[in-house]
Amino acid sequence: MALKHKNFPAYQSLIQTKKPFVSSQLKRSLKTLNKHLPAIENSFKYEDSNGHLGGINNKIKVIKRISFGYRNFSNFRNRILLGFNHKRIAPNS
């Protein structure tokens, strides 16, 4: 419920509460979550995400992998721009 309602104090108390009967793997996971608590707090406060940028980078990597045979960078660049629905750029630009 703390995640669903973006209630950071409730999340923090849930993570930092001592749990005596948990596995060593879960203890390690809780330790990692405590280590990254400031970053997690920022994710509760702000709506920003880098998911869109990650998608763009992934699409460029896929184009690069499937277009191994392009003769020059201009053709490769034009293929990327076409992949993102931009107008074709004239050669030598």
VMD Tcl script that draws the C-alpha trace (Angstrom):
set ca {
  {0.00 0.00 0.00}
  {2.92 2.36 0.68}
  {4.06 2.10 -2.94}
  {0.57 2.40 -4.39}
  {-0.18 5.59 -2.45}
  {3.39 6.96 -2.70}
  {3.71 7.16 1.05}
  {7.47 7.29 1.64}
  {7.41 7.34 5.47}
  {5.30 4.16 5.47}
  {7.66 2.54 2.96}
  {10.69 3.56 5.00}
  {9.28 2.14 8.23}
  {8.36 -1.08 6.42}
  {11.89 -1.50 5.04}
  {13.69 -0.54 8.27}
  {11.60 -2.66 10.65}
  {13.64 -5.56 12.04}
  {12.27 -8.90 10.92}
  {13.76 -11.78 12.92}
  {12.42 -14.75 10.91}
  {13.41 -13.89 7.34}
  {15.86 -15.61 5.05}
  {19.39 -14.36 4.50}
  {18.47 -13.49 0.89}
  {15.64 -11.23 2.04}
  {17.90 -9.61 4.64}
  {20.40 -8.86 1.88}
  {17.64 -7.35 -0.28}
  {16.44 -5.16 2.58}
  {20.00 -4.01 3.21}
  {20.29 -3.00 -0.46}
  {16.98 -1.11 -0.31}
  {18.18 0.75 2.79}
  {21.43 1.62 1.01}
  {19.52 3.23 -1.86}
  {16.85 4.91 0.29}
  {17.63 8.52 -0.84}
  {17.21 7.56 -4.51}
  {14.01 5.68 -3.72}
  {12.71 8.74 -1.89}
  {13.32 10.82 -5.02}
  {11.31 8.33 -7.06}
  {8.40 8.85 -4.64}
  {8.66 12.65 -4.93}
  {9.14 13.10 -8.67}
  {7.29 11.68 -11.66}
  {10.30 11.86 -14.00}
  {11.69 8.73 -15.59}
  {14.43 7.95 -18.04}
  {12.40 5.17 -19.64}
  {11.76 7.16 -22.82}
  {15.45 7.85 -23.32}
  {16.25 4.18 -22.69}
  {13.77 3.23 -25.41}
  {15.43 5.61 -27.86}
  {18.88 4.20 -27.10}
  {17.61 0.64 -27.50}
  {16.04 1.44 -30.87}
  {19.31 2.97 -32.10}
  {21.24 -0.11 -30.94}
  {18.82 -2.40 -32.80}
  {19.17 -0.33 -35.98}
  {22.95 -0.44 -35.58}
  {22.90 -4.23 -35.20}
  {20.69 -4.90 -38.22}
  {22.34 -2.29 -40.46}
  {25.88 -3.61 -40.28}
  {26.53 -3.16 -43.99}
  {25.97 0.59 -44.45}
  {28.77 2.16 -46.44}
  {28.93 5.48 -44.62}
  {27.70 7.26 -41.53}
  {25.28 9.48 -43.48}
  {23.23 6.45 -44.57}
  {23.23 5.10 -41.02}
  {22.14 8.48 -39.65}
  {19.33 8.72 -42.19}
  {18.14 5.23 -41.24}
  {17.97 6.27 -37.58}
  {16.04 9.43 -38.45}
  {13.62 7.41 -40.59}
  {13.13 5.05 -37.67}
  {11.92 7.98 -35.58}
  {9.64 9.35 -38.34}
  {11.82 12.36 -39.14}
  {12.25 13.69 -42.64}
  {15.10 12.26 -44.64}
  {18.13 14.48 -44.43}
  {19.87 15.36 -47.67}
  {23.36 13.91 -48.19}
  {26.32 16.03 -47.04}
  {24.43 17.49 -44.09}
}
mol new
graphics top color blue
foreach p $ca { graphics top sphere $p radius 0.5 }
foreach p [lrange $ca 0 end-1] q [lrange $ca 1 end] { graphics top cylinder $p $q radius 0.2 }
display resetview
